[in-house]
């Protein structure tokens, strides 16, 4: 009973830390199918994402589209990386496009819920909360040209650390990123408890770095004894020379997970939705900063492939269910 209480308290932080602003475009609650979606949304077709409102007066048709990439690393780096894509998005949609450098997953979800964010890439773990609380409609993600995709969660330690196995994490300080992160918190927490009987606060001390790059640098500099991270972020940091790859050792690697999901807010004007989809599908990667950055992944991320939240995020929803994660908006 005590362990259950500790776990409930830990995972309550998932949504308690997300202080949502009032939804300025909220529609009156309708009597419609919605599943786990917030009461403001409907899901009549059963695809698990919010339907476009049937009332045209509820559509948003902004002259400036606001785009945000998940706050995985330094936003200043990614403003440059995404510049060619945002120019392409502006050309296809005929709208101005503003890059919004968000500092946290909670801030990104809040911005979309409040109507300040129209197109975005939400990281793997925050996708379900964005879908259910903010009306996010993911439809694409990065992949190789032959549609291979994914990344793994790794537990990393310093190369000279005495930690050799997952069992050795007992009594150590383990860094996580944020409560909404799949590979930075939810999946590793479930793994530690289910497979190794290690419970936060009882068996190890959890620390939160805020971002994957902070955790990776922290392990390399011995600020953290171990960390759970997305290896796609780590490999990009290796390639850029931000971290010495020989300073880090992996003690666990997970199954593959879907990467960042890209999409738009549910009440974007349908014609604008179609243009946003067209922009992702028609973007030419060759010679771009986007390819230079994400093409280093394994498998390489060098194209946008179509996805559905219902199919590609099934494994993430299973992890959330096992951890009693709530998608209720607070």
VOBA-1610 file (N, C-alpha, C; in pm, whole numbers, padded with zeros to 5 digits, always signed):
BEGIN
Unk+00083-00120+00000Unk+00000+00000+00000Unk+00086+00125+00000Unk+00195+00119+00079Unk+00285+00234+00085Unk+00351+00259-00050Unk+00391+00150-00120Unk+00454+00164-00252Unk+00356+00226-00350Unk+00230+00182-00345Unk+00127+00236-00435Unk+00109+00385-00412Unk+00110+00425-00283Unk+00094+00567-00251Unk+00210+00649-00305Unk+00332+00596-00287Unk+00450+00667-00340Unk+00441+00683-00490Unk+00402+00574-00558Unk+00395+00578-00704Unk+00288+00676-00750Unk+00174+00674-00682Unk+00066+00766-00720Unk+00109+00911-00703Unk+00182+00937-00594Unk+00229+01074-00570Unk+00327+01118-00676Unk+00415+01025-00717Unk+00517+01059-00818Unk+00452+01089-00951Unk+00358+01004-00993Unk+00301+01021-01125Unk+00191+01126-01131Unk+00143+01168-01013Unk+00048+01279-01012Unk+00113+01404-01067Unk+00246+01410-01058Unk+00320+01526-01110Unk+00307+01540-01260Unk+00269+01433-01327Unk+00258+01436-01473Unk+00166+01546-01520Unk+00047+01553-01458Unk-00046+01656-01501Unk-00051+01773-01404Unk-00011+01750-01280Unk-00015+01860-01184Unk+00079+01972-01224Unk+00187+01938-01295Unk+00283+02038-01337Unk+00243+02114-01461Unk+00129+02078-01520Unk+00085+02143-01642Unk-00026+02240-01607Unk+00009+02366-01592Unk-00090+02467-01554Unk-00152+02527-01678Unk-00261+02468-01722Unk-00322+02511-01847Unk-00393+02646-01832Unk-00375+02729-01933Unk-00446+02856-01937Unk-00588+02831-01986Unk-00682+02921-01957Unk-00817+02904-02008Unk-00816+02898-02161Unk-00900+02814-02218Unk-00905+02799-02363Unk-00993+02909-02421Unk-00932+03004-02488Unk-01005+03120-02538Unk-01101+03083-02649Unk-01083+02967-02712Unk-01171+02927-02821Unk-01254+02806-02783Unk-01274+02785-02654Unk-01345+02665-02609Unk-01487+02661-02662Unk-01526+02545-02708Unk-01663+02526-02752Unk-01743+02467-02637Unk-01871+02490-02639Unk-01957+02434-02536Unk-01951+02282-02544Unk-01955+02218-02428Unk-01949+02073-02424Unk-02066+02015-02503Unk-02035+01917-02588Unk-02137+01856-02671Unk-02162+01714-02625Unk-02281+01666-02655Unk-02314+01527-02627Unk-02267+01446-02747Unk-02144+01396-02739Unk-02084+01326-02852Unk-01980+01226-02801Unk-01942+01129-02882Unk-01835+01037-02841Unk-01703+01113-02830Unk-01626+01083-02725Unk-01498+01152-02710Unk-01389+01067-02646Unk-01421+00951-02594Unk-01318+00867-02534Unk-01243+00939-02424Unk-01110+00943-02432Unk-01027+01007-02330Unk-01011+01156-02354Unk-01067+01209-02464Unk-01051+01350-02496Unk-01120+01439-02394Unk-01071+01561-02380Unk-01133+01661-02295Unk-01277+01687-02340Unk-01360+01734-02249Unk-01502+01752-02276Unk-01528+01851-02389Unk-01432+01933-02423Unk-01450+02032-02530Unk-01446+01970-02669Unk-01397+01846-02679Unk-01373+01784-02809Unk-01470+01670-02836Unk-01482+01635-02964Unk-01561+01521-03007Unk-01473+01428-03090Unk-01506+01299-03088Unk-01435+01201-03169Unk-01537+01105-03230Unk-01610+01154-03328Unk-01717+01076-03389Unk-01666+00965-03479Unk-01544+00980-03532Unk-01492+00878-03623Unk-01404+00775-03552Unk-01383+00790-03421Unk-01312+00690-03344Unk-01162+00683-03369Unk-01101+00790-03419Unk-00956+00787-03446Unk-00873+00835-03326Unk-00939+00866-03215Unk-00878+00905-03087Unk-00825+01047-03084Unk-00846+01124-03191Unk-00807+01265-03190Unk-00932+01351-03211Unk-00923+01477-03172Unk-01037+01567-03179Unk-01081+01593-03323Unk-01211+01588-03345Unk-01266+01621-03476Unk-01258+01771-03501Unk-01247+01809-03627Unk-01263+01950-03664Unk-01406+01991-03631Unk-01428+02106-03567Unk-01565+02148-03533Unk-01655+02152-03656Unk-01779+02114-03640Unk-01874+02120-03751Unk-01925+02261-03774Unk-01912+02347-03674Unk-01956+02487-03684Unk-01839+02572-03734Unk-01847+02627-03857Unk-01738+02707-03912Unk-01698+02826-03826Unk-01789+02874-03741Unk-01756+02989-03657Unk-01650+02954-03553Unk-01627+02824-03532Unk-01528+02781-03434Unk-01391+02755-03498Unk-01381+02769-03629Unk-01253+02749-03697Unk-01162+02870-03675Unk-01031+02846-03668Unk-00935+02956-03661Unk-00860+02962-03793Unk-00838+03084-03841Unk-00778+03103-03972Unk-00675+03216-03964Unk-00566+03195-03889Unk-00471+03303-03859Unk-00387+03345-03980Unk-00355+03471-03987Unk-00266+03521-04091Unk-00121+03487-04060Unk-00091+03465-03930Unk+00042+03421-03889Unk+00029+03287-03819Unk+00090+03185-03877Unk+00092+03053-03816Unk+00209+03046-03718Unk+00181+03002-03598Unk+00286+02986-03498Unk+00326+02838-03494Unk+00457+02814-03511Unk+00511+02678-03515Unk+00608+02659-03399Unk+00600+02544-03332Unk+00694+02515-03222Unk+00744+02373-03234Unk+00874+02356-03210Unk+00935+02224-03203Unk+00953+02187-03056Unk+00935+02061-03026Unk+00945+02015-02888Unk+01072+02065-02820Unk+01064+02107-02694Unk+01180+02166-02625Unk+01279+02061-02579Unk+01340+01991-02674Unk+01437+01887-02640Unk+01573+01947-02610Unk+01615+02042-02691Unk+01748+02101-02674Unk+01738+02253-02688Unk+01852+02319-02705Unk+01861+02464-02712Unk+01770+02518-02823Unk+01664+02596-02788Unk+01573+02648-02890Unk+01642+02732-02996Unk+01750+02802-02960Unk+01820+02887-03056Unk+01879+02802-03169Unk+01928+02683-03135Unk+01983+02593-03237Unk+01874+02552-03334Unk+01757+02523-03282Unk+01651+02468-03366Unk+01574+02573-03445Unk+01581+02698-03405Unk+01525+02804-03490Unk+01595+02804-03625Unk+01728+02789-03622Unk+01806+02783-03747Unk+01779+02653-03822Unk+01776+02542-03751Unk+01754+02411-03814Unk+01621+02407-03888Unk+01518+02470-03832Unk+01384+02465-03891Unk+01356+02580-03989Unk+01451+02670-04008Unk+01425+02791-04087Unk+01379+02759-04230Unk+01445+02664-04296Unk+01407+02633-04434Unk+01268+02569-04440Unk+01236+02488-04339Unk+01102+02429-04338Unk+00996+02536-04313Unk+01018+02625-04217Unk+00916+02726-04189Unk+00898+02821-04308Unk+01006+02845-04383Unk+00992+02924-04507Unk+00904+02848-04607Unk+00925+02717-04616Unk+00844+02635-04707Unk+00698+02632-04661Unk+00677+02620-04531Unk+00541+02620-04477Unk+00470+02751-04509Unk+00544+02861-04500Unk+00487+02993-04532Unk+00449+03000-04681Unk+00535+02948-04766Unk+00510+02952-04910Unk+00387+02869-04948Unk+00376+02750-04891Unk+00264+02660-04926Unk+00132+02713-04871Unk+00134+02763-04749Unk+00009+02808-04686Unk-00028+02951-04724Unk+00071+03030-04770Unk+00044+03170-04799Unk+00031+03254-04674Unk+00081+03203-04561Unk+00074+03276-04434Unk+00213+03303-04381Unk+00225+03404-04299Unk+00349+03423-04227Unk+00363+03310-04125Unk+00486+03271-04097Unk+00510+03164-04000Unk+00610+03214-03897Unk+00574+03201-03772Unk+00660+03244-03661Unk+00707+03121-03585Unk+00838+03109-03564Unk+00893+03000-03483Unk+00884+03040-03337Unk+00821+02953-03257Unk+00798+02981-03115Unk+00891+02892-03032Unk+00996+02947-02969Unk+01093+02868-02892Unk+01041+02834-02752Unk+00967+02727-02740Unk+00910+02689-02610Unk+01019+02634-02518Unk+00999+02653-02388Unk+01099+02613-02289Unk+01063+02484-02215Unk+00938+02439-02228Unk+00897+02318-02157Unk+00781+02253-02230Unk+00761+02124-02205Unk+00646+02054-02264Unk+00516+02114-02216Unk+00509+02149-02087Unk+00387+02207-02030Unk+00352+02338-02099Unk+00454+02422-02124Unk+00430+02551-02189Unk+00382+02531-02332Unk+00436+02430-02400Unk+00395+02404-02538Unk+00250+02357-02544Unk+00211+02267-02455Unk+00073+02218-02452Unk-00021+02332-02415Unk+00017+02411-02317Unk-00066+02523-02273Unk-00088+02622-02387Unk+00019+02648-02465Unk+00007+02744-02576Unk-00094+02697-02679Unk-00093+02567-02712Unk-00190+02517-02809Unk-00330+02518-02751Unk-00344+02480-02627Unk-00475+02479-02562Unk-00536+02618-02557Unk-00450+02718-02540Unk-00497+02856-02528Unk-00514+02925-02664Unk-00483+02855-02774Unk-00502+02913-02906Unk-00385+02994-02957Unk-00268+02983-02890Unk-00152+03061-02931Unk-00055+02981-03017Unk-00082+02854-03039Unk+00007+02767-03116Unk-00076+02686-03214Unk-00036+02688-03343Unk-00118+02627-03447Unk-00060+02500-03507Unk+00071+02496-03523Unk+00139+02380-03583Unk+00257+02347-03493Unk+00279+02218-03467Unk+00383+02185-03370Unk+00433+02043-03385Unk+00550+02020-03327Unk+00602+01886-03307Unk+00608+01860-03158Unk+00527+01766-03110Unk+00527+01729-02968Unk+00606+01601-02951Unk+00687+01596-02847Unk+00770+01478-02828Unk+00684+01355-02798Unk+00747+01239-02802Unk+00675+01113-02793Unk+00585+01105-02670Unk+00640+01137-02553Unk+00564+01122-02431Unk+00456+01224-02410Unk+00473+01347-02461Unk+00373+01450-02440Unk+00263+01448-02545Unk+00279+01366-02651Unk+00176+01358-02755Unk+00038+01325-02699Unk+00024+01222-02613Unk-00110+01190-02563Unk-00175+01304-02486Unk-00098+01374-02405Unk-00154+01487-02330Unk-00191+01601-02423Unk-00108+01625-02526Unk-00139+01729-02623Unk-00265+01695-02702Unk-00279+01567-02739Unk-00398+01522-02813Unk-00523+01538-02728Unk-00519+01492-02605Unk-00639+01486-02523Unk-00675+01616-02455Unk-00577+01698-02425Unk-00603+01824-02354Unk-00603+01947-02444Unk-00524+01944-02552Unk-00507+02064-02634Unk-00566+02051-02772Unk-00620+01934-02808Unk-00678+01917-02940Unk-00574+01905-03050Unk-00457+01853-03017Unk-00350+01833-03115Unk-00386+01717-03207Unk-00361+01735-03338Unk-00390+01632-03437Unk-00259+01595-03507Unk-00187+01494-03457Unk-00061+01454-03523Unk-00089+01373-03648Unk-00012+01397-03754Unk-00035+01323-03879Unk+00095+01280-03947Unk+00210+01321-03895Unk+00336+01284-03959Unk+00449+01280-03857Unk+00556+01208-03891Unk+00677+01212-03811Unk+00796+01186-03903Unk+00915+01212-03852Unk+01036+01193-03931Unk+01069+01044-03942Unk+01122+01006-04058Unk+01160+00867-04082Unk+01265+00864-04192Unk+01316+00744-04219Unk+01405+00727-04333Unk+01322+00728-04461Unk+01386+00733-04574Unk+01313+00736-04700Unk+01234+00609-04725Unk+01276+00498-04659Unk+01200+00373-04673Unk+01112+00347-04551Unk+01077+00457-04480Unk+00980+00454-04370Unk+01026+00375-04246Unk+01156+00368-04222Unk+01204+00317-04094Unk+01209+00435-03996Unk+01168+00409-03873Unk+01162+00520-03778Unk+01187+00468-03636Unk+01202+00561-03544Unk+01209+00525-03404Unk+01339+00562-03335Unk+01336+00555-03205Unk+01452+00579-03121Unk+01437+00489-02999Unk+01542+00481-02920Unk+01538+00398-02801Unk+01566+00481-02676Unk+01510+00436-02565Unk+01543+00493-02435Unk+01667+00421-02384Unk+01764+00497-02335Unk+01883+00436-02278Unk+01907+00488-02137Unk+01958+00401-02053Unk+02015+00443-01926Unk+02165+00458-01947Unk+02216+00576-01919Unk+02357+00602-01941Unk+02427+00638-01810Unk+02557+00610-01805Unk+02641+00645-01691Unk+02774+00696-01746Unk+02854+00756-01659Unk+02987+00798-01701Unk+03071+00674-01728Unk+03165+00684-01820Unk+03246+00567-01859Unk+03321+00506-01740Unk+03357+00590-01642Unk+03435+00541-01528Unk+03347+00506-01408Unk+03215+00509-01428Unk+03124+00481-01318Unk+03134+00334-01274Unk+03117+00306-01146Unk+03114+00167-01099Unk+02982+00097-01133Unk+02884+00173-01180Unk+02754+00116-01216Unk+02769+00035-01344Unk+02739-00094-01335Unk+02752-00183-01450Unk+02617-00238-01496Unk+02523-00254-01405Unk+02394-00313-01435Unk+02283-00225-01380Unk+02160-00249-01426Unk+02046-00171-01377Unk+02030-00189-01226Unk+02058-00307-01175Unk+02046-00331-01032Unk+02138-00241-00950Unk+02246-00195-01013Unk+02342-00110-00943Unk+02291+00032-00922Unk+02174+00064-00976Unk+02117+00198-00957Unk+02060+00216-00817Unk+02044+00108-00743Unk+01993+00117-00607Unk+02083+00208-00524Unk+02020+00306-00459Unk+02094+00399-00375Unk+02161+00513-00450Unk+02141+00518-00583Unk+02207+00622-00664Unk+02110+00736-00696Unk+02164+00844-00752Unk+02083+00954-00805Unk+02065+00932-00954Unk+01939+00919-00996Unk+01907+00893-01136Unk+01835+01015-01194Unk+01888+01068-01303Unk+01829+01188-01365Unk+01721+01150-01466Unk+01608+01218-01457Unk+01502+01212-01556Unk+01491+01350-01619Unk+01415+01361-01727Unk+01404+01492-01794Unk+01283+01569-01742Unk+01163+01529-01784Unk+01039+01594-01740Unk+00931+01488-01729Unk+00828+01515-01649Unk+00725+01414-01623Unk+00645+01376-01746Unk+00643+01461-01848Unk+00567+01430-01970Unk+00648+01351-02071Unk+00777+01330-02045Unk+00863+01264-02143Unk+00849+01112-02135Unk+00836+01048-02251Unk+00827+00902-02254Unk+00961+00840-02216Unk+01066+00872-02292Unk+01196+00810-02266Unk+01269+00876-02150Unk+01232+00998-02116Unk+01299+01069-02008Unk+01236+01050-01873Unk+01118+00982-01867Unk+01055+00960-01736Unk+00961+00840-01732Unk+00860+00839-01817Unk+00753+00739-01801Unk+00802+00597-01826Unk+00863+00572-01942Unk+00910+00437-01973Unk+01018+00389-01875Unk+01120+00471-01846Unk+01222+00423-01751Unk+01169+00402-01611Unk+01073+00484-01567Unk+01017+00466-01433Unk+00941+00334-01425Unk+00863+00304-01530Unk+00789+00178-01533Unk+00886+00060-01535Unk+00991+00072-01614Unk+01090-00035-01624Unk+01159-00061-01491Unk+01202+00045-01425Unk+01273+00030-01298Unk+01188-00042-01194Unk+01060-00006-01188Unk+00974-00068-01087Unk+00932-00209-01126Unk+00889-00226-01250Unk+00834-00355-01292Unk+00942-00462-01305Unk+01055-00428-01368Unk+01157-00529-01398Unk+01265-00543-01291Unk+01288-00435-01214Unk+01398-00438-01119Unk+01357-00409-00975Unk+01228-00382-00952Unk+01179-00357-00818Unk+01235-00232-00755Unk+01275-00135-00838Unk+01334-00011-00789Unk+01230+00101-00793Unk+01196+00154-00677Unk+01093+00257-00664Unk+01157+00390-00626Unk+01118+00496-00696Unk+01173+00629-00669Unk+01154+00667-00523Unk+01253+00734-00467Unk+01259+00782-00329Unk+01286+00669-00230Unk+01234+00549-00258Unk+01263+00437-00167Unk+01397+00372-00201Unk+01420+00347-00332Unk+01537+00271-00374Unk+01642+00356-00447Unk+01602+00469-00497Unk+01696+00559-00563Unk+01641+00701-00553Unk+01729+00798-00573Unk+01689+00938-00565Unk+01668+00992-00705Unk+01543+01034-00740Unk+01520+01091-00873Unk+01557+01239-00876Unk+01610+01282-00990Unk+01638+01424-01014Unk+01582+01458-01151Unk+01540+01583-01169Unk+01482+01623-01297Unk+01566+01733-01359Unk+01619+01704-01478Unk+01709+01798-01545Unk+01635+01897-01634Unk+01513+01862-01675Unk+01434+01950-01762Unk+01440+01913-01908Unk+01558+01864-01956Unk+01572+01830-02098Unk+01673+01718-02113Unk+01663+01647-02226Unk+01754+01536-02252Unk+01899+01582-02260Unk+01923+01696-02325Unk+02061+01741-02337Unk+02121+01774-02201Unk+02040+01828-02109Unk+02090+01856-01974Unk+02131+01726-01904Unk+02050+01622-01921Unk+02082+01493-01857Unk+02210+01433-01915Unk+02223+01441-02047Unk+02340+01382-02115Unk+02468+01454-02074Unk+02465+01586-02078Unk+02582+01664-02036Unk+02610+01640-01888Unk+02502+01628-01809Unk+02518+01605-01665Unk+02589+01475-01634Unk+02559+01369-01710Unk+02628+01241-01691Unk+02773+01254-01735Unk+02795+01316-01850Unk+02932+01333-01901Unk+03019+01412-01803Unk+02957+01508-01732Unk+03031+01592-01637Unk+03025+01538-01494Unk+02960+01421-01477Unk+02946+01355-01347Unk+02859+01432-01250Unk+02769+01514-01302Unk+02671+01581-01216Unk+02562+01482-01174Unk+02533+01384-01261Unk+02437+01279-01230Unk+02508+01144-01238Unk+02468+01053-01150Unk+02529+00920-01153Unk+02477+00836-01269Unk+02353+00862-01309Unk+02292+00792-01422Unk+02178+00877-01475Unk+02134+00847-01597Unk+02023+00922-01655Unk+01950+00836-01757Unk+01820+00861-01768Unk+01738+00798-01871Unk+01716+00901-01981Unk+01754+00864-02105Unk+01751+00962-02213Unk+01705+00899-02345Unk+01670+00984-02440Unk+01640+00941-02577Unk+01772+00936-02653Unk+01806+00820-02707Unk+01938+00811-02771Unk+01948+00892-02899Unk+01835+00925-02962Unk+01840+01009-03082Unk+01899+01146-03050Unk+01864+01200-02934Unk+01919+01329-02891Unk+02069+01314-02864Unk+02106+01206-02796Unk+02246+01184-02762Unk+02333+01172-02887Unk+02285+01097-02988Unk+02365+01080-03109Unk+02385+01213-03182Unk+02281+01297-03184Unk+02296+01427-03249Unk+02398+01513-03174Unk+02398+01504-03042Unk+02495+01579-02963Unk+02637+01528-02987Unk+02651+01398-03002Unk+02782+01342-03036Unk+02832+01398-03169Unk+02743+01399-03268Unk+02781+01444-03402Unk+02819+01591-03403Unk+02754+01671-03321Unk+02785+01815-03315Unk+02906+01844-03227Unk+02956+01743-03159Unk+03072+01763-03073Unk+03038+01829-02940Unk+02909+01829-02903Unk+02869+01889-02776Unk+02915+01803-02659Unk+02914+01672-02679Unk+02953+01577-02576Unk+03050+01476-02638Unk+03152+01437-02561Unk+03247+01336-02604Unk+03181+01198-02589Unk+03163+01127-02700Unk+03094+00999-02695Unk+03168+00897-02608Unk+03298+00914-02591Unk+03373+00817-02509Unk+03354+00842-02360Unk+03288+00952-02323Unk+03265+00983-02181Unk+03143+00911-02126Unk+03064+00849-02215Unk+02935+00793-02174Unk+02929+00644-02206Unk+02867+00570-02116Unk+02849+00426-02134Unk+02702+00391-02113Unk+02648+00303-02195Unk+02508+00262-02186Unk+02496+00131-02109Unk+02403+00128-02013Unk+02381+00004-01938Unk+02247-00061-01973Unk+02161+00012-02047Unk+02034-00046-02089Unk+01982+00027-02212Unk+01928-00049-02307Unk+01863+00010-02425Unk+01727-00058-02444Unk+01624+00022-02468Unk+01486-00027-02477Unk+01450-00071-02618Unk+01325-00113-02634Unk+01266-00131-02765Unk+01253+00006-02832Unk+01222+00008-02961Unk+01208+00135-03032Unk+01073+00199-03006Unk+01072+00332-03000Unk+00950+00411-02981Unk+00934+00506-03100Unk+00811+00553-03125Unk+00793+00655-03229Unk+00862+00784-03188Unk+00899+00862-03287Unk+00968+00989-03260Unk+00865+01102-03246Unk+00912+01225-03245Unk+00825+01342-03234Unk+00714+01339-03339Unk+00591+01363-03295Unk+00478+01369-03387Unk+00447+01513-03423Unk+00421+01538-03552Unk+00393+01674-03601Unk+00248+01683-03646Unk+00188+01798-03621Unk+00049+01816-03660Unk+00001+01957-03632Unk-00130+01973-03620Unk-00190+02105-03604Unk-00301+02099-03500Unk-00348+02215-03459Unk-00457+02222-03364Unk-00588+02185-03434Unk-00677+02119-03363Unk-00797+02058-03421Unk-00890+02156-03491Unk-00895+02282-03445Unk-00992+02377-03502Unk-00930+02470-03606Unk-00813+02435-03659Unk-00755+02510-03770Unk-00849+02496-03890Unk-00865+02602-03967Unk-00954+02600-04083Unk-00919+02478-04170Unk-01019+02401-04213Unk-00990+02279-04292Unk-00903+02303-04414Unk-00920+02414-04484Unk-00835+02441-04600Unk-00690+02464-04558Unk-00673+02526-04441Unk-00539+02550-04390Unk-00478+02419-04338Unk-00559+02332-04279Unk-00512+02199-04240Unk-00452+02126-04361Unk-00525+02130-04471Unk-00480+02061-04593Unk-00348+02119-04643Unk-00333+02251-04634Unk-00209+02315-04678Unk-00092+02278-04587Unk-00117+02267-04456Unk-00012+02227-04362Unk+00034+02086-04394Unk-00061+01995-04419Unk-00026+01858-04457Unk+00055+01857-04587Unk+00015+01940-04680Unk+00086+01948-04808Unk+00229+01996-04788Unk+00248+02092-04697Unk+00382+02147-04673Unk+00476+02040-04618Unk+00429+01961-04525Unk+00514+01854-04471Unk+00545+01751-04579Unk+00443+01713-04656Unk+00461+01609-04757Unk+00552+01652-04871Unk+00553+01782-04904Unk+00627+01829-05021Unk+00764+01888-04989Unk+00799+01894-04860Unk+00928+01954-04823Unk+01043+01872-04880Unk+01136+01940-04945Unk+01254+01875-05003Unk+01371+01886-04905Unk+01415+01773-04852Unk+01515+01770-04747Unk+01658+01792-04795Unk+01689+01754-04917Unk+01827+01755-04964Unk+01892+01893-04946Unk+02010+01893-04883Unk+02086+02016-04867Unk+02037+02109-04759Unk+01941+02066-04678Unk+01884+02154-04575Unk+01950+02132-04439Unk+01933+02231-04352Unk+01982+02219-04214Unk+01905+02110-04140Unk+01779+02087-04179Unk+01699+01983-04116Unk+01763+01846-04140Unk+01805+01821-04264Unk+01869+01693-04296Unk+02006+01683-04227Unk+02080+01793-04225Unk+02211+01791-04161Unk+02200+01756-04013Unk+02092+01799-03949Unk+02072+01773-03806Unk+02013+01636-03780Unk+01902+01604-03847Unk+01829+01482-03814Unk+01872+01361-03896Unk+01945+01384-04004Unk+01991+01272-04084Unk+02098+01190-04015Unk+02147+01239-03901Unk+02250+01167-03825Unk+02193+01055-03740Unk+02061+01051-03729Unk+01998+00950-03644Unk+02011+00812-03708Unk+01980+00709-03629Unk+01981+00572-03678Unk+01851+00505-03637Unk+01758+00482-03733Unk+01770+00509-03875Unk+01770+00659-03903Unk+01822+00701-04019Unk+01826+00843-04050Unk+01686+00902-04059Unk+01671+01023-04011Unk+01545+01096-04026Unk+01564+01193-04142Unk+01505+01159-04255Unk+01532+01231-04379Unk+01408+01252-04464Unk+01290+01227-04405Unk+01164+01247-04475Unk+01054+01251-04371Unk+00936+01300-04412Unk+00819+01295-04326Unk+00728+01183-04374Unk+00694+01089-04286Unk+00605+00979-04324Unk+00469+00998-04256Unk+00361+00956-04321Unk+00228+00968-04261Unk+00215+00875-04140Unk+00147+00920-04037Unk+00121+00836-03919Unk-00020+00862-03869Unk-00067+00775-03781Unk-00190+00802-03707Unk-00160+00787-03560Unk-00221+00870-03481Unk-00204+00861-03335Unk-00255+00727-03284Unk-00364+00682-03340Unk-00426+00557-03293Unk-00331+00439-03308Unk-00262+00430-03421Unk-00173+00316-03446Unk-00034+00337-03388Unk+00030+00447-03421Unk+00172+00462-03389Unk+00199+00497-03243Unk+00100+00547-03172Unk+00119+00579-03030Unk+00055+00475-02938Unk+00017+00360-02992Unk-00045+00257-02910Unk+00047+00211-02797Unk+00177+00191-02828Unk+00271+00145-02726Unk+00289+00249-02616Unk+00283+00375-02652Unk+00298+00483-02552Unk+00175+00487-02462Unk+00057+00469-02519Unk-00065+00467-02438Unk-00065+00347-02344Unk-00008+00236-02388Unk+00002+00118-02302Unk+00093+00145-02182Unk+00206+00213-02206Unk+00295+00250-02096Unk+00224+00343-01999Unk+00153+00441-02052Unk+00079+00535-01968Unk-00026+00462-01884Unk-00096+00368-01946Unk-00200+00294-01875Unk-00138+00212-01761Unk-00022+00151-01788Unk+00045+00071-01686Unk+00090+00157-01568Unk+00116+00286-01595Unk+00163+00377-01492Unk+00050+00459-01431Unk-00075+00429-01471Unk-00190+00504-01421Unk-00180+00654-01452Unk-00124+00687-01566Unk-00113+00827-01608Unk-00250+00877-01653Unk-00290+00991-01605Unk-00418+01050-01643Unk-00397+01155-01750Unk-00487+01157-01848Unk-00484+01260-01952Unk-00582+01374-01920Unk-00637+01374-01800Unk-00732+01478-01763Unk-00663+01613-01757Unk-00728+01715-01814Unk-00672+01849-01814Unk-00691+01912-01676Unk-00591+01987-01632Unk-00599+02051-01500Unk-00576+02199-01513
//
